[in-house]
Amino acid sequence: MSSKVGDHTAMVQAGRAPGARRSGRIAWVLWAITLAGGGTAGWWLWERGRLSADEAADARARLGEAHLRAAQAEDRVLAMTASQLRGTEPVKGSPHAELDRLAEALRVALELTGGTVHLDDAAPRLTIALDDPAMFRGDDDVLTPRGKAILTTISGVLGGAGDRPIWIHGHVDPAPLPDDAVFESHWELSSARALAVLHQLAEDDRLDLRRMAAVAFGAERPVSTAAGGKNARIELVVEPAPPATAAARTAANRTR
């Protein structure tokens, strides 16, 4: 009897052995897959963290460069005397020296806000182009806080233009206005924007409003063929002083 029981037990154990081996192999494969998956996930997280760290380092580097440029611009402003910023230092040498100083002061003032300054020696005429797309609200004539800040930045410097006339030119992009636009034409929009700039500058008591005027050019004088380029802009044009005044200033300079 015990012999039969032993034989039966041996047969049962022998019959289970292949299944047990298959279960062991399956468990090993699952463990390997789990290990591989965990390793892949760990590598992905590490790589993602490395890329994030690189992006953060790059952003910090760009921010540092921006701070450096801002500090350099501020140093140049501080290095200029009050007379230079107002454009009222005695003129020596070049007959356009006053405009040269005024142009440089405007370039420094606009360095942090955006804009270009061009000095036409032949005229002589000074043109300040303000083409920041965020200067006005959409297709409207309402100045944004940024637009007001830009004008505040340069209004004090423009006070050094003396008795030279200042024309405010309004330009808009040739692209069709939206159906729901506030203004019906480019002419109306450019005119309204030029007047908005004039009203904003009028808040600065250092500017003589008797020598300022606003002009509309619509979309008739584009400076770029690209859509949304530099066409929508405000130009502040500092014209030559009246002949009598210019002659008196030259005579006064020669006596110094």
C-alpha positions in Angstrom: 0.0 0.0 0.0 2.7 2.5 0.9 4.5 1.6 -2.3 1.5 2.6 -4.3 1.0 5.8 -2.4 4.7 6.7 -3.0 4.4 5.8 -6.7 1.3 8.0 -7.0 3.0 10.9 -5.2 6.0 10.7 -7.4 3.7 10.6 -10.5 1.9 13.7 -9.3 5.1 15.6 -8.6 6.5 14.5 -11.9 3.4 15.7 -13.6 3.6 19.2 -11.9 7.3 19.7 -12.7 6.8 21.0 -16.3 4.1 23.5 -15.3 6.2 24.7 -12.4 9.1 25.4 -14.7 6.8 27.3 -17.1 5.5 29.4 -14.2 9.0 30.1 -13.2 10.0 31.2 -16.6 6.9 33.4 -16.9 7.6 35.0 -13.6 11.2 35.7 -14.7 10.1 37.2 -18.0 7.6 39.5 -16.1 10.3 40.5 -13.7 12.6 41.3 -16.6 9.9 43.3 -18.4 9.1 45.2 -15.2 12.8 45.9 -14.6 13.2 47.1 -18.2 10.1 49.3 -18.0 11.2 50.8 -14.8 14.7 51.5 -16.3 13.1 53.1 -19.4 10.8 55.3 -17.2 13.7 56.3 -15.0 15.9 57.1 -18.1 13.0 59.2 -19.5 12.5 61.1 -16.3 16.3 61.7 -16.0 16.5 62.9 -19.6 13.5 65.1 -19.2 15.0 66.6 -16.1 18.3 67.2 -17.9 16.5 69.0 -20.8 14.5 71.1 -18.3 17.7 72.0 -16.5 19.4 73.0 -19.8 16.3 75.1 -20.8 16.3 76.8 -17.5 20.0 77.5 -17.8 19.5 78.9 -21.3 16.7 81.1 -20.0 18.8 82.4 -17.2 21.6 83.2 -19.6 19.3 85.2 -21.9 17.8 87.0 -18.9 21.3 87.9 -17.7 22.2 89.3 -21.1 19.0 91.4 -21.1 19.8 92.8 -17.6 23.3 93.6 -18.8 22.1 95.5 -21.9 19.6 97.4 -19.6 22.4 98.3 -17.2 24.6 99.5 -20.0 21.8 101.7 -21.4 21.2 103.1 -17.9 24.9 103.8 -17.4 24.9 105.8 -20.7 21.9 107.8 -19.6 23.5 108.5 -16.2 26.8 109.5 -17.9 25.0 112.2 -19.9 24.6 115.6 -18.3 21.3 117.2 -17.8 22.2 119.7 -20.5 22.9 116.9 -23.0 19.6 115.2 -22.3 17.8 118.5 -22.9 19.9 119.3 -25.9 20.8 122.8 -24.5 24.6 122.6 -24.2 26.5 125.3 -26.0 27.0 124.4 -29.7 30.6 124.2 -30.9 31.8 123.1 -34.3 29.1 121.4 -36.5 26.0 123.4 -37.2 24.0 120.3 -36.5 25.7 119.6 -33.2 22.4 120.3 -31.3 20.5 117.7 -33.4 23.4 115.3 -33.0 23.1 115.5 -29.3 19.3 115.3 -29.4 19.4 112.2 -31.6 21.9 110.5 -29.3 19.7 111.3 -26.2 16.7 109.9 -28.0 18.5 106.7 -29.0 19.5 106.1 -25.4 15.9 106.8 -24.2 14.4 104.4 -26.8 16.9 101.6 -26.2 14.8 100.0 -23.6 11.4 100.6 -25.2 12.0 100.2 -28.9 12.1 102.7 -31.8 14.6 104.1 -34.3 16.1 107.5 -34.7 17.3 108.8 -38.1 19.2 112.1 -38.6 19.0 113.6 -42.1 22.1 115.8 -42.3 20.9 117.3 -45.6 17.7 118.8 -44.2 18.7 118.8 -41.3 15.8 116.8 -40.0 15.4 114.3 -37.2 12.9 111.4 -37.5 11.9 109.2 -34.6 10.0 106.1 -35.8 7.8 104.3 -33.2 6.7 101.0 -34.6 6.0 98.9 -31.5 2.9 96.8 -32.4 1.8 97.0 -28.8 1.7 100.8 -28.8 -2.0 100.9 -29.7 -5.0 98.7 -28.8 -5.8 96.5 -31.8 -7.1 98.5 -34.8 -8.0 101.4 -32.5 -6.5 104.7 -31.6 -6.3 104.0 -27.9 -2.8 104.1 -26.5 -1.8 101.1 -24.4 0.1 101.5 -21.1 3.2 100.6 -23.1 2.5 103.2 -25.7 2.1 105.9 -23.0 5.3 104.8 -21.4 7.2 105.1 -24.7 5.9 108.6 -25.2 6.7 109.6 -21.6 10.2 108.3 -22.1 10.9 110.6 -25.1 8.8 113.6 -24.3 11.4 115.1 -21.9 14.1 114.7 -24.4 12.0 116.3 -27.1 11.8 119.3 -24.8 15.4 120.0 -26.0 14.3 120.5 -29.6 14.1 124.2 -28.8 12.0 126.2 -31.3 12.1 123.5 -34.0 8.6 122.4 -35.3 7.7 118.8 -34.4 5.3 117.0 -36.8 3.5 113.8 -35.7 2.9 111.5 -38.7 0.4 108.8 -38.4 0.9 105.7 -40.6 -1.1 102.4 -40.8 -0.6 99.1 -42.5 -2.2 98.7 -46.0 -4.0 95.5 -44.9 -7.8 95.8 -45.0 -9.4 96.8 -41.7 -11.8 94.3 -40.0 -15.5 94.6 -40.7 -16.1 95.6 -37.0 -13.2 98.1 -36.9 -13.9 101.4 -35.1 -12.7 103.5 -38.1 -13.9 103.2 -41.7 -10.7 103.9 -43.4 -6.9 103.9 -43.1 -7.0 107.7 -43.3 -9.3 108.1 -40.3 -7.3 105.6 -38.2 -3.9 107.2 -39.0 -5.3 110.6 -38.2 -6.8 109.5 -34.9 -3.6 107.8 -33.8 -1.5 110.9 -34.6 -3.9 113.0 -32.6 -3.8 110.5 -29.7 0.0 110.9 -29.6 -0.3 114.7 -29.7 -2.7 114.7 -26.8 -0.4 112.4 -24.8 2.6 114.5 -25.4 0.6 117.6 -24.5 0.6 116.4 -20.9 4.3 117.2 -20.7 4.7 120.9 -19.8 8.2 120.9 -21.2 6.9 120.8 -24.8 5.7 123.9 -26.6 2.4 122.9 -28.3 2.5 125.9 -30.6 5.2 124.1 -32.6 3.5 120.7 -32.8 1.1 119.4 -35.4 -0.5 116.0 -36.3 -0.6 114.7 -39.9 -2.3 111.6 -41.4 -0.8 109.6 -44.2 -3.1 106.6 -44.1 -1.5 103.5 -45.7 0.1 105.5 -48.5 3.7 105.4 -47.3 4.5 101.8 -46.4 8.1 101.0 -45.5 7.8 97.2 -45.8 6.1 94.8 -48.2 5.7 92.2 -45.5 2.3 91.8 -43.8 2.3 93.2 -40.3 5.7 94.8 -40.9 6.9 98.3 -39.8 4.1 100.0 -41.7 1.9 100.8 -38.7 3.9 103.4 -37.0 4.1 106.9 -35.6 6.9 109.2 -36.8 7.9 112.2 -34.9 9.7 114.6 -37.2 11.8 117.4 -35.8 12.1 120.0 -38.6 14.8 122.6 -39.0 14.3 125.8 -37.0 12.8 128.8 -38.7 15.6 130.8 -40.6 15.5 133.9 -38.4 15.8 131.8 -35.2 18.5 129.6 -36.6 20.6 132.6 -37.6 20.2 134.2 -34.2 21.3 130.9 -32.5 24.3 130.7 -34.8 25.4 134.2 -34.0 25.0 133.6 -30.3 27.2 130.4 -30.6 29.9 132.3 -32.3 30.2 134.8 -29.4 30.8 132.1 -26.9 
